[in-house]
Amino acid sequence: MMDTAVEVSYGVVDMLTGPDSLVPWWAWLAPLAMVFLKLLSPVLVPEVAESRWGSEKSGKKGKKGKKAAKVKKKK
């Protein structure tokens, strides 16, 4: 039972990555590059990360400012 499961899993991996695979070796580069570039983007382009995080912080401050303005009007 366990031997069959191992053989099937090796067969699937061989079909995906082996020399006679259904997917060529270079086709695996694009998804891997996309994942690693997404993870490394704050390091590679810090200005974009700063602007993204800065806009979220300023949006939260803006909401607090609006709430404070409403409270002042009520008083």
Summary of the structure (lengths in Angstrom):
residues: 75
radius of gyration: 25.6
end to end distance: 75.6
largest distance: 76.3
contacts: 140
relative contact order: 0.05
helix: 87%
strand: 0%
